[in-house]
Amino acid sequence: MTMPRIHESAENYLETIYRLQKQLPQVRSIDIANELDYSKPSVSIAMKNLRKNGCIQMDNGGIITLTETGRKIAENIYERHDIFMRLLIELGVSEKNAAEDACRIEHVVSNESFEAIKKHLLCHLCKSK
C-alpha cells in the first residue's frame, strides 16, 4: 500500500492519536499534549495542519477522530514501530532502547526494506515456536 508522504512529526501525532483511541473513549488535544509532553499551542497547530491535510476530523466539542487516510498512516507507523521494537528486543536490545530506536527507524526505512524485515522477522518467529 502506498502511503502519502507526510512529515515525521505528523506521523508521530497520528500514531499517538491511534494509540490513545485504543485507550480512551474520546481523544482531545489535551490528551495528545499530555501523552507527548508537548505544549497545548504546539498540539493545536499540529491538529490544524492534520485537519487541513485530511488526516483527522475534530468536532465542536474538540473530540479528534482519524479519517480513513489518517488511520491508514497511523496503522502503518504503529506496525513499523511494533516490528522494529520486536526485532531489536529479539536481538538483545533493552526494551527502553528498543522503543526509542524503533521510534526513529520507523520513519526513515523504505517500504521495500520494511516489508523484507517484517517477512524475515515473522518467518523467524514462526520457526522458533
C-alpha positions as CSV (number, residue, x, y, z in Angstrom):
1,M,0.0,0.0,0.0
2,T,1.4,3.4,-0.9
3,M,1.1,6.0,1.8
4,P,1.1,9.7,1.2
5,R,4.3,11.3,2.4
6,I,3.9,13.4,5.4
7,H,6.4,14.8,7.9
8,E,7.8,12.6,10.7
9,S,6.1,14.9,13.3
10,A,2.7,14.4,11.7
11,E,3.3,10.6,11.7
12,N,4.1,10.8,15.4
13,Y,0.9,12.7,16.1
14,L,-1.2,10.3,14.1
15,E,0.3,7.3,15.8
16,T,-0.3,8.9,19.2
17,I,-4.0,9.6,18.3
18,Y,-4.3,5.9,17.1
19,R,-2.8,4.6,20.4
20,L,-4.9,6.9,22.5
21,Q,-8.1,5.9,20.7
22,K,-7.4,2.3,21.9
23,Q,-7.1,3.5,25.5
24,L,-9.6,6.3,25.9
25,P,-13.3,6.7,25.0
26,Q,-12.5,10.1,23.3
27,V,-9.3,11.8,22.3
28,R,-8.8,15.6,22.7
29,S,-5.8,17.8,22.1
30,I,-5.0,17.9,25.8
31,D,-4.7,14.1,25.8
32,I,-2.1,14.3,23.0
33,A,-0.3,17.1,24.7
34,N,-0.1,15.1,27.9
35,E,1.0,11.9,26.2
36,L,3.8,13.6,24.2
37,D,4.6,16.2,26.8
38,Y,4.1,19.0,24.3
39,S,2.6,22.4,24.8
40,K,-1.1,22.8,24.1
41,P,-0.4,25.5,21.4
42,S,2.0,23.2,19.6
43,V,-0.6,20.4,19.5
44,S,-3.3,22.9,18.4
45,I,-1.2,23.9,15.4
46,A,-0.4,20.3,14.6
47,M,-4.1,19.4,14.8
48,K,-5.0,22.3,12.5
49,N,-2.4,21.0,9.9
50,L,-3.6,17.4,10.2
51,R,-7.2,18.6,9.7
52,K,-6.2,20.7,6.7
53,N,-4.4,17.6,5.2
54,G,-7.5,15.4,5.7
55,C,-5.9,13.1,8.3
56,I,-8.2,14.0,11.2
57,Q,-11.6,15.4,12.0
58,M,-12.5,17.4,15.1
59,D,-16.0,18.0,16.2
60,N,-17.3,21.1,18.0
61,G,-16.5,19.5,21.4
62,G,-12.8,19.1,20.4
63,I,-13.1,15.3,20.0
64,I,-10.5,14.1,17.5
65,T,-11.0,11.2,15.1
66,L,-8.8,9.8,12.4
67,T,-10.1,9.9,8.9
68,E,-9.5,6.8,6.7
69,T,-6.3,8.3,5.4
70,G,-5.1,9.3,8.9
71,R,-6.0,5.8,10.2
72,K,-4.1,4.1,7.4
73,I,-1.0,6.2,8.1
74,A,-1.3,5.7,11.8
75,E,-1.7,1.9,11.5
76,N,1.3,1.8,9.1
77,I,3.5,3.7,11.6
78,Y,2.2,1.7,14.5
79,E,3.0,-1.6,12.7
80,R,6.5,-0.4,11.8
81,H,7.2,0.6,15.5
82,D,5.9,-2.8,16.7
83,I,8.0,-4.8,14.2
84,F,11.2,-2.8,14.8
85,M,10.8,-2.9,18.6
86,R,10.2,-6.7,18.5
87,L,13.3,-7.1,16.2
88,L,15.5,-5.1,18.5
89,I,14.4,-6.9,21.6
90,E,14.9,-10.2,19.8
91,L,18.5,-9.0,19.1
92,G,19.0,-8.3,22.8
93,V,18.4,-4.6,23.0
94,S,16.7,-3.4,26.2
95,E,13.0,-2.6,25.9
96,K,13.6,1.1,26.7
97,N,16.3,1.5,24.0
98,A,14.3,-0.7,21.5
99,A,11.3,1.6,21.9
100,E,13.3,4.8,21.4
101,D,15.2,3.4,18.5
102,A,12.0,2.0,16.9
103,C,10.5,5.5,17.0
104,R,13.4,6.8,14.9
105,I,13.7,3.9,12.5
106,E,10.0,3.6,11.7
107,H,10.1,7.0,9.9
108,V,13.1,6.6,7.7
109,V,13.1,3.0,6.4
110,S,11.8,2.4,2.9
111,N,8.7,0.3,2.3
112,E,10.7,-2.3,0.5
113,S,13.2,-2.7,3.4
114,F,10.4,-2.7,6.0
115,E,8.5,-5.5,4.2
116,A,11.6,-7.6,3.9
117,I,12.4,-7.1,7.6
118,K,8.9,-7.9,8.6
119,K,8.8,-11.0,6.5
120,H,12.1,-12.2,7.9
121,L,11.1,-11.5,11.5
122,L,7.7,-13.1,11.2
123,C,9.2,-16.1,9.5
124,H,11.9,-16.4,12.2
125,L,9.4,-16.1,15.0
126,C,7.2,-18.8,13.4
127,K,10.2,-21.2,13.2
128,S,11.1,-20.6,16.8
129,K,7.7,-21.7,18.2
